[in-house]
């Protein structure tokens, strides 16, 4: 008997809640919801970017430090040759006012 009454009560509340119209939100309520969602996502994004930064720092700082150490251990009189790129016509944009 108790189970039947409980089942009828659940069905009645379910039907009563289904017949209600959805509540319309005011502009202020919509703005509050948007602000709360964006604040949560920004915090989540900031935390993820900090995790990514810490991971990348470990990788990139080691490579930079190795290149600095290699540059400092090279003899002072050695020169690293960089290729000279020839200037060709049309390589630079036209400068207005000069012909």
Order of alpha helices (4+ residues) and beta strands (2+ residues): alpha-alpha
